[in-house]
Amino acid sequence: MTGRRSVPVPRTRIGRLARLGSLGAGLAGGMAAEGARSLARGERPRLPGMALTPGNAARLARELATMRGAAMKVGQLLSMEAGDLLAPELAEILGRLRETADTMPPRQLKEVLSAEWGGDFLRRFRSFETTPIAAASIGQVHRAETRDGRVLAIKVQYPGVAQAIDSDIRNLAGLMRWSGAVPKGLDMGPLLEAARVQLHEEADYRREAAALARFGGLLAEDPEFAVPAVAEEFSTRRILAMDFLPGEPVEALAREAAEVRDRVAAALIRLVLRETFELGLMQTDPNFANYRYDPGTGRIVLLDFGAVQEIAPARAAQLRELLRAALADDGGAIRESFAPLGLTDAATPPHHVGTMVEMARMASAPLRQAGAFDFGASDLVARLRAKGMEIGLAGDFATVPPVDVLLLQRKVAGTYLLVARLGARVELSVLMAPYA
């Protein structure tokens, strides 16, 4: 899992199912070997311990990186949203899936480009770099220069991944439950449904191109952000071409002066608030790779608009009520705001509702704090995870929030983690005031 490998993408559903079947056989072999070792030590074999050996964890992550598509995306989401509930070895290795994917070999890349652009596509370019500059679960990105000198970033979708989304998720979920990789008390349903919806949207590059253009217009006057323009003449349903904008990984700002880190962090938080309450449109994928920083202009470059969701005015109003209740630290009002958002219903156990209110008050404490909140020094995430585990492992929480609420939660949590990675200090009460 160190660095990228060039491996063909399995493109048919049967081929992808065969890969998962082979993975299951490999996991079973690893379990049998671990069971034999336990017996040799005079210990009684335990299924979870046998399944989640370091070797099996590495085997699982390696196969997901090879398959890409929905299989890899589910692994990424598990590491982000349930990492503290997984075995440490598995959580660590799945976490690496967020950093890079295997790439297509040049021959497969040429097949995809020829199918979309025609066999003579190279005549349209002055240069085309066959080594990708980025690779993720759905596609990989190449740098190219057109005949008229326009430098582009071209995102090329892996073949077959769009057609296999539903079957990938279904088959992988069954495999992970069988292997014991996911605790019995963890309800994967909402997570998998959010992944399924998001993946179908991400696989439609024409939809993403429209979202990219829309965001570019909405943020055109914002000096903090830069959004690449779409190159329509090179974009198709499976290829998205846009201007190449220079920048470095936003995490690299952790080495910069405090005033730079604090400014960027405040801008990212303000963007989430604007998306929710002003723009009515949110990019819901919080992957750190979707943000880059241009030191020449001081602007944050926004990338990857595959996971864009509309926020209806009624939903924004419900979220505003929750924000007001949280800022007032009113437990009763917080409780009442949950049901309209679909976070609770009549079947939600009262003790879980109480825990959720406690978590909301805990999470909103920094919003009420006078002065700057130090994200890097806070243990808030650890405390919230401990509370969340009480609900997740109880096995009696059946309320599934709407997908749009799940995606919003993911964006907020991901932004928090990014700001914490920067070690920034932000006066949150000032940012929140205009929206409450």
C-alpha positions in Angstrom: 0.0 0.0 0.0 3.0 2.3 -0.3 2.7 4.4 -3.5 0.7 3.7 -6.6 0.6 0.5 -8.6 -0.4 0.4 -12.3 -3.1 -2.4 -12.3 -5.9 -2.9 -14.8 -9.4 -2.1 -13.4 -11.7 -5.1 -13.4 -14.5 -3.7 -15.6 -17.3 -6.3 -15.6 -19.7 -7.2 -12.7 -18.7 -10.9 -13.0 -15.0 -10.0 -13.0 -15.5 -7.8 -9.9 -17.5 -10.4 -8.2 -14.7 -12.9 -8.9 -12.2 -10.6 -7.3 -14.3 -10.4 -4.2 -14.7 -14.1 -4.2 -11.0 -14.5 -4.4 -10.6 -12.1 -1.6 -13.0 -14.1 0.5 -11.1 -17.2 -0.1 -7.9 -15.4 0.8 -9.4 -14.1 4.0 -10.6 -17.6 4.8 -7.1 -19.0 4.3 -5.7 -16.4 6.6 -8.3 -17.2 9.2 -7.5 -20.9 9.0 -3.8 -20.2 9.4 -4.5 -18.0 12.4 -6.8 -20.7 13.9 -4.0 -23.2 13.6 -1.5 -20.9 15.3 -4.0 -20.3 18.1 -4.5 -24.1 18.6 -0.7 -24.6 18.6 -0.5 -22.0 21.5 -3.2 -23.9 23.4 -5.8 -21.1 22.8 -9.3 -21.4 21.6 -9.7 -19.8 18.2 -12.0 -16.7 18.0 -13.5 -15.8 14.7 -13.0 -11.9 14.9 -9.4 -12.3 16.0 -8.8 -14.8 13.2 -10.4 -12.6 10.5 -8.7 -9.3 11.5 -5.1 -10.3 11.5 -2.7 -7.7 10.0 -2.2 -10.0 7.0 -5.9 -10.2 6.3 -6.3 -6.4 6.8 -3.6 -5.7 4.3 -5.1 -8.3 1.9 -8.5 -6.5 2.1 -7.1 -3.0 1.6 -4.9 -4.1 -1.3 -7.8 -5.7 -3.1 -10.1 -2.7 -2.6 -7.3 -0.4 -4.1 -7.1 -2.8 -7.1 -10.9 -2.8 -7.7 -11.4 0.9 -7.1 -15.0 2.1 -7.7 -17.6 1.4 -5.0 -15.6 -1.2 -3.3 -12.8 1.2 -2.6 -15.2 4.0 -1.7 -16.9 1.9 1.0 -13.5 1.1 2.5 -12.7 4.9 2.5 -16.0 5.8 4.2 -15.6 3.0 6.8 -12.2 4.4 7.8 -13.6 7.9 8.0 -16.9 7.4 9.8 -16.4 4.1 11.7 -12.6 4.0 12.1 -12.8 4.0 15.9 -15.1 1.0 15.9 -12.8 -1.2 13.7 -9.8 -3.2 14.7 -6.8 -0.9 14.9 -4.9 -2.7 12.1 -7.9 -2.6 9.8 -8.6 1.1 10.5 -5.0 2.1 9.9 -4.7 0.3 6.6 -8.2 1.3 5.3 -7.2 4.9 6.1 -4.5 4.7 3.5 -7.2 4.2 0.9 -8.1 7.9 1.3 -4.6 8.9 0.1 -4.2 7.1 -3.2 -5.5 4.4 -5.5 -3.9 2.1 -8.0 -3.8 3.6 -11.5 -4.8 2.2 -14.9 -1.9 1.0 -17.1 -1.4 3.0 -20.3 -3.1 0.5 -22.5 -6.3 0.6 -20.5 -6.1 4.4 -20.3 -5.8 4.6 -24.1 -8.8 2.3 -24.6 -11.0 4.6 -22.4 -9.8 7.8 -24.1 -10.3 6.4 -27.5 -13.8 5.2 -26.7 -14.7 8.7 -25.5 -12.7 10.9 -27.9 -11.9 8.7 -30.9 -8.7 7.0 -31.9 -6.9 10.2 -33.1 -7.4 12.1 -29.8 -3.7 12.9 -29.4 -3.9 15.3 -32.3 -5.9 17.6 -30.1 -3.1 18.1 -27.7 0.4 19.5 -27.6 1.2 17.2 -24.7 -0.6 14.6 -22.6 1.0 13.1 -19.5 0.1 9.5 -19.3 1.3 9.3 -15.7 -1.6 10.6 -13.6 -1.2 13.4 -11.1 -3.9 12.1 -8.9 -5.9 8.8 -8.5 -9.0 8.1 -6.5 -11.9 5.6 -6.2 -13.8 6.7 -9.4 -11.1 8.0 -11.7 -7.6 9.4 -12.2 -6.4 12.8 -13.3 -4.0 13.7 -16.1 -2.3 17.0 -17.0 -2.5 18.0 -20.6 -1.9 21.0 -22.9 -4.1 21.7 -25.8 -2.9 22.9 -29.2 -3.8 26.5 -28.4 -1.8 26.3 -25.1 -4.6 25.8 -22.5 -3.3 23.7 -19.6 -6.0 21.2 -18.4 -6.6 18.7 -15.7 -8.4 15.8 -17.2 -10.3 13.4 -15.0 -10.8 9.9 -16.6 -13.3 7.5 -15.1 -12.2 3.9 -14.6 -14.1 1.5 -17.0 -17.0 -0.5 -15.5 -17.1 1.2 -12.1 -20.4 3.0 -12.8 -22.2 -0.1 -13.9 -21.1 -2.1 -10.8 -21.9 0.4 -8.0 -24.9 -1.4 -6.5 -23.5 -4.9 -6.9 -20.1 -3.8 -5.5 -21.7 -2.3 -2.3 -24.0 -5.3 -1.8 -21.2 -7.9 -2.2 -18.6 -6.0 -0.2 -21.0 -5.4 2.7 -21.7 -9.1 2.9 -18.0 -10.0 2.8 -17.1 -7.5 5.5 -20.0 -8.8 7.8 -19.0 -12.4 7.2 -15.3 -11.7 8.0 -16.1 -9.9 11.2 -14.4 -6.7 9.9 -17.4 -4.7 11.0 -18.6 -5.1 14.6 -22.1 -6.7 14.9 -23.4 -3.6 16.7 -22.5 -1.2 13.9 -25.4 -0.5 11.5 -23.8 -0.1 8.1 -27.2 0.6 6.4 -27.1 4.5 6.4 -23.4 4.6 5.6 -23.9 2.2 2.6 -26.9 4.1 1.3 -25.1 7.4 1.5 -22.2 5.8 -0.4 -24.5 4.3 -3.1 -26.2 7.7 -3.7 -23.0 9.6 -3.8 -21.2 7.1 -6.1 -24.0 7.2 -8.7 -23.8 11.0 -8.7 -20.0 11.0 -8.8 -20.0 8.6 -11.8 -21.9 11.1 -13.9 -19.2 13.6 -15.1 -21.7 15.7 -17.0 -23.5 16.3 -13.7 -20.2 17.2 -12.1 -19.4 19.6 -14.9 -22.7 21.4 -14.3 -22.0 21.6 -10.6 -18.5 22.8 -11.2 -19.7 25.6 -13.4 -22.4 26.5 -11.0 -20.0 26.8 -8.1 -17.6 28.8 -10.2 -20.3 31.3 -10.8 -21.5 31.5 -7.1 -17.9 32.0 -5.8 -16.6 34.2 -8.6 -16.5 37.3 -6.4 -15.1 35.5 -3.3 -11.4 36.4 -3.0 -10.7 33.4 -0.8 -11.5 30.7 -3.4 -10.6 29.6 -6.9 -12.7 27.1 -9.0 -11.4 25.7 -12.3 -13.5 26.4 -15.4 -14.8 23.4 -17.4 -13.4 22.7 -20.8 -16.7 21.7 -22.4 -15.2 20.5 -25.8 -13.2 17.8 -24.0 -15.8 16.7 -21.4 -18.1 13.7 -21.8 -20.1 11.5 -19.4 -16.9 9.6 -18.5 -14.3 12.4 -18.9 -14.2 15.8 -17.2 -11.8 18.4 -18.4 -11.1 21.6 -16.6 -8.4 24.3 -16.2 -5.3 23.1 -14.3 -4.9 25.4 -11.3 -1.6 25.4 -9.4 -1.6 24.6 -5.7 -0.2 22.5 -3.0 -2.0 20.1 -0.6 -3.9 22.1 1.9 -2.5 20.0 4.8 1.0 21.4 3.9 -0.2 24.7 5.5 0.3 23.1 8.9 3.9 24.3 8.5 2.9 27.9 7.7 2.5 30.9 10.0 -0.4 30.9 12.3 -2.1 33.9 10.6 -2.2 31.9 7.3 -3.6 28.8 8.9 -6.2 30.7 10.8 -7.3 32.6 7.8 -7.7 29.5 5.6 -9.5 27.7 8.4 -11.9 30.5 8.9 -12.6 30.6 5.1 -13.3 26.9 5.0 -15.8 27.1 7.9 -17.4 30.2 6.4 -17.8 28.3 3.1 -19.8 25.5 4.9 -22.1 28.1 6.4 -22.6 29.9 3.1 -23.3 26.6 1.3 -25.9 25.7 3.9 -27.7 29.0 4.5 -26.9 31.2 1.4 -26.0 29.1 -1.7 -28.4 26.2 -1.1 -25.7 24.0 -2.6 -23.0 22.0 -0.9 -20.0 19.9 -2.0 -20.4 17.1 0.5 -17.2 15.1 0.1 -14.7 16.3 2.8 -11.7 14.5 1.4 -8.6 16.7 2.1 -7.4 16.2 -1.5 -10.4 18.3 -2.7 -8.7 21.4 -1.3 -5.4 22.9 -2.5 -3.7 26.1 -1.6 -2.1 28.5 -4.1 0.7 30.4 -2.2 1.0 32.8 -5.2 -2.5 34.1 -4.8 -3.3 33.0 -1.3 -6.5 31.4 -2.6 -8.0 28.0 -1.8 -8.5 25.9 -4.9 -11.7 23.8 -4.8 -11.7 20.5 -6.6 -14.1 17.5 -7.2 -17.7 18.5 -7.4 -19.1 15.0 -7.9 -20.8 14.9 -4.5 -22.8 18.1 -4.7 -26.3 18.3 -3.0 -29.0 20.8 -3.1 -30.1 22.2 0.3 -33.8 23.1 0.2 -34.9 26.3 1.9 -37.1 24.2 4.3 -34.0 22.1 5.3 -31.9 25.2 5.8 -34.6 26.6 8.1 -34.6 23.3 10.1 -30.8 23.5 10.4 -31.0 27.2 11.5 -33.3 26.1 14.3 -30.8 23.5 15.5 -28.0 26.1 15.3 -30.0 28.6 17.3 -30.8 26.0 20.0 -27.2 25.0 20.1 -25.9 28.5 20.5 -28.4 29.1 23.3 -27.3 25.8 24.9 -31.0 24.9 25.2 -31.3 21.2 25.6 -35.1 21.1 25.2 -34.9 23.1 21.9 -32.1 20.9 20.7 -34.2 17.8 21.3 -37.2 19.4 19.5 -35.0 20.2 16.4 -33.9 16.6 15.9 -37.2 15.1 14.6 -37.8 17.6 11.7 -34.3 16.8 10.5 -35.0 13.0 10.7 -32.4 12.4 13.4 -35.0 10.9 15.7 -38.5 9.6 15.5 -41.1 7.9 17.7 -39.0 4.7 17.7 -35.8 6.3 18.9 -35.0 5.0 22.5 -35.2 8.0 24.9 -31.8 7.2 26.4 -30.3 7.6 22.9 -32.1 10.9 22.4 -30.6 12.1 25.7 -27.1 11.0 24.5 -27.6 12.9 21.2 -28.6 16.1 23.0 -25.5 15.7 25.2 -23.4 15.3 22.1 -25.0 18.4 20.4 -24.3 20.5 23.4 -20.8 19.2 23.6 -20.1 19.8 19.9 -21.6 23.4 20.0 -19.6 24.5 23.1 -16.9 26.0 20.8 -19.5 28.1 19.0 -20.5 29.8 22.3 -16.9 30.3 23.4 -15.7 33.9 23.6 -12.5 34.4 21.7 -10.7 31.9 19.4 -11.2 28.2 19.6 -8.0 26.2 19.3 -8.8 23.2 17.1 -5.4 21.6 17.3 -5.4 21.5 21.1 -9.0 20.2 21.6 -10.0 16.7 22.5 -13.6 17.3 21.3 -13.5 14.6 18.6 -12.3 11.9 21.0 -15.1 12.8 23.4 -17.7 12.8 20.7 -16.5 9.5 19.4 -16.7 8.0 22.9 -20.4 9.1 23.1 -21.2 8.0 19.6 -19.8 4.5 20.4 -22.4 4.2 23.2 -25.1 4.5 20.5 -23.4 2.6 17.7 -22.7 -0.5 19.8 -25.9 -0.6 21.7 -27.6 -2.4 18.8 -31.1 -0.8 19.4 -30.8 2.4 17.4 -32.9 2.0 14.3 -33.5 5.7 13.2 -31.9 6.2 9.8 -31.5 10.0 9.0 -32.2 11.2 5.4 -29.2 10.9 3.1 -28.9 14.7 2.7 -28.5 15.0 6.5 -25.9 12.3 6.6 -23.9 14.0 3.8 -24.2 17.3 5.6 -22.9 15.7 8.8 -20.0 14.2 6.9 -19.1 17.6 5.4 -19.2 19.4 8.8 -17.1 16.6 10.5 -14.6 16.5 7.6 -14.1 20.3 7.8 -13.6 20.1 11.5 -10.9 17.4 11.0 -9.2 19.5 8.3 -9.1 22.6 10.5 -7.8 20.5 13.4 -5.0 19.1 11.0 -4.0 22.7 10.4 -3.8 23.4 14.1 -5.8 26.6 13.5 -7.5 29.0 16.0 -10.8 30.5 14.9 -13.3 32.8 16.6 -16.4 30.7 15.8 -18.9 32.8 17.5 -18.2 35.7 15.1 -18.6 33.4 12.1 -21.9 31.9 13.3 -23.6 35.2 14.3 -24.8 36.2 10.8 -26.5 32.8 10.3 -28.2 32.3 13.6 
